[in-house]
Amino acid sequence: MSEALSNIGGKLLALVILLVAGWVLLKIVIGVVTFVAWTVLAIVAVVAVIWALNRLL
């Protein structure tokens, strides 16, 4: 009985660790995607301003 509980406890601990690691990795991936999107948006905005100034001046 003790061995079965130990086995279940070990599996439960492994499951919790996998869930936490997956959550952390998901947050990192979302952060990287957000960073890339904002960087691209900023570059597009700068290019748009330069283009608009060239058209007006």
C-alpha positions in Angstrom: 0.0 0.0 0.0 2.8 2.4 0.9 4.6 1.7 -2.4 1.4 2.4 -4.4 0.9 5.7 -2.6 4.5 6.7 -3.2 4.1 5.8 -6.9 0.9 7.9 -7.1 2.6 10.8 -5.2 5.6 10.7 -7.6 3.3 10.8 -10.6 1.3 13.6 -9.2 4.5 15.6 -8.5 5.7 15.0 -12.0 2.3 16.1 -13.4 2.4 19.3 -11.3 5.9 20.1 -12.5 5.0 19.5 -16.1 2.0 21.8 -15.8 4.0 24.6 -14.2 6.8 24.2 -16.8 4.3 24.3 -19.6 2.6 27.4 -18.2 6.0 29.2 -17.8 7.0 28.2 -21.4 3.7 29.4 -22.7 4.1 32.8 -21.0 7.6 33.1 -22.4 6.4 32.2 -26.0 3.6 34.8 -25.7 6.0 37.4 -24.4 8.4 36.7 -27.3 5.6 36.9 -29.9 4.3 40.1 -28.3 7.8 41.6 -28.4 8.3 40.8 -32.0 4.8 42.1 -32.9 5.4 45.5 -31.2 8.9 45.8 -32.8 7.4 45.2 -36.2 4.6 47.6 -35.5 7.1 50.3 -34.4 9.2 49.8 -37.5 6.1 50.1 -39.7 5.1 53.2 -37.9 8.5 54.9 -38.4 8.5 53.9 -42.1 5.0 55.3 -42.5 6.0 58.6 -40.9 9.1 58.9 -43.1 7.0 58.0 -46.2 4.3 60.6 -45.2 6.9 63.3 -44.6 8.5 62.6 -48.0 5.1 62.9 -49.7 4.3 66.2 -48.0 7.6 67.9 -48.2 
